[in-house]
């Protein structure tokens, strides 16, 4: 994921700048933060679209259109807690805030539900002459034999 500063806006930034940050960060959301980095609100491309439909200009400040009531989690939130909150509120992103309300990170739904990499190693024992497999290994090594349409070694 990109550095969290990539997602940040100042309250005085324009709606156009909000769209630029949302586009640059690539996760469909930006965060309005004060100078110490405390999170004040969220802004999505939908928020900008609704502002424009109500007559706002791209040069207007983003602050009046940011959502001040937002869901967040602490730095100590577990993966199941984050996933439960995302499912309950139908969210794709949840900001991570420290005890002072400063933006520390971002949980993304596609990362939370994705496979967790595991540092497992596997050893495929494929030695021997292949006599028990008979004709199957006559012209093909055991590691290349297909199981469920894929070579064993794969």
Secondary structure by P-SEA (a helix, b strand, c coil): ccccccccccccccaaaaaaaaaaacccbbbbbcccccccccccaaaaaaaaaaccccccccccccccbbbbbcccccaaaaaaaaaaacccbbbbbcccccccbbbbcccccccccccbbbbbcccccccccccccccccccccccccccccc
